Amino acid sequence: MEFDFSAILLGLTVLFGVVWGLDRLFLYKKRKARLDAANAEYRDPAPVDWSRSLFPVVLVVLLLRSFIGEPFRIPSGSMMPTLDVGDFILVNKFAYGLRMPAFNTKFLDLGEPKRGDVVVFRFPGYLCEDAGTLVRSGDMSCSDPHAPVPSQNWIKRVIGLPGDTVEVHGADLLVNGQPVTADEIGPYVGNPQRGVDRIMLDMGATVWTEHLRRQDGSPVNHTIAQMPAYTTPNSIPNEKVPSKVPAGCYLVMGDNRNDSLDSRWWGCMPEQNLAGKAFLIWMSWKGWGTGGVDFSRIGNIIH
């Protein structure tokens, strides 16, 4: 079952605000006058008292999460080694504009993603063909092209901007006809007791420094992992994903290049699905008996 915490917060804020507001407008004065006449101590009814107490708390949390920063936990290894399973990160919610809570409708434009940014977004769904037309589906196999898309937040790195031409062939990445170079650092080092590490160690994963470039030519150097023995990712272009990134869309990929379900499979990420820019690891928990708290990752800026 998927929970949209923003929608829950918005609903609670409205509920508490309506209960408290309607009581103050229509019931409070009569109730207070009646109790004063009876020389009785005034007390709000329990629902009103709870609403009055909780409304400002929930409202502040809603505003902070919607417009300032929101915490997320990394559940999978698709962004390793940049982000590890169990990392708790903070996401800048105003980097790309302010959006209505729950509805995600932008009402104030403050900027757009840059090539190399690590972004959190609402998963748009898999590309499936239905009567000759590509539609978004929650069914990866496309057996049901109209399956509801689950409400999930995903995290990937922006590789292609609207209008860019991106080609991917195995480990080779070209942006606007220019190869994106990478320098090998060495073999991946991990804890074989952790499942995600064991896969990478068994598959002979190697770590590289990749050199993307932003629109102004400035470098974005970040680490990626390659393990060709694990799987062969889709190439771009393919039958569902063109090489040219459409307007209002971004091509995103995971840093764990052979273990990331990303734009190579489900196409571009629409701008309206953006949630924010990941910028900080504030906690890293690797599990009981497999590392516990990884203090070396706490406070790391996400590049």
Secondary structure as UniProt FT lines:
FT   HELIX           5..22
FT   HELIX           23..27
FT   HELIX           28..37
FT   TURN            38..39
FT   HELIX           46..67
FT   STRAND          69..73
FT   TURN            78..82
FT   TURN            85..86
FT   STRAND          87..92
FT   TURN            95..96
FT   STRAND          98..99
FT   TURN            101..103
FT   STRAND          106..108
FT   TURN            115..116
FT   STRAND          118..122
FT   STRAND          126..130
FT   TURN            131..132
FT   STRAND          133..137
FT   TURN            140..141
FT   TURN            145..146
FT   STRAND          153..160
FT   TURN            162..163
FT   STRAND          165..169
FT   TURN            170..171
FT   STRAND          172..175
FT   TURN            176..177
FT   STRAND          178..179
FT   STRAND          182..187
FT   TURN            192..193
FT   HELIX           195..202
FT   TURN            203..204
FT   STRAND          206..213
FT   TURN            215..216
FT   STRAND          219..226
FT   TURN            228..230
FT   TURN            247..248
FT   STRAND          249..253
FT   TURN            257..258
FT   HELIX           263..266
FT   STRAND          269..270
FT   HELIX           271..273
FT   STRAND          274..285
FT   TURN            288..291
FT   TURN            295..299
//
